Amino acid sequence: MTAVVALQEAAEAYLVGFIENTNLCAIRERRVTIMPKDMQLARRIRDECV
C-alpha cells in the first residue's frame, strides 16, 4: 500500500464517519437534510475544534 492510498483511505474513513454523525444530528432534529449546525454539533461531539 502506498502512502497516497493510505492517506486516501484515512480521509475517506474520516469523511464517512463525519457525515454519518452529521446525519444523525439532523435525524434527531426530525430533519432529513443536513445543515451547517448539524456539522458543528458533530464536530463538537467528536471533540474537534469548531
Beta strands, then each sheet from edge to edge (+ up, - down):
end
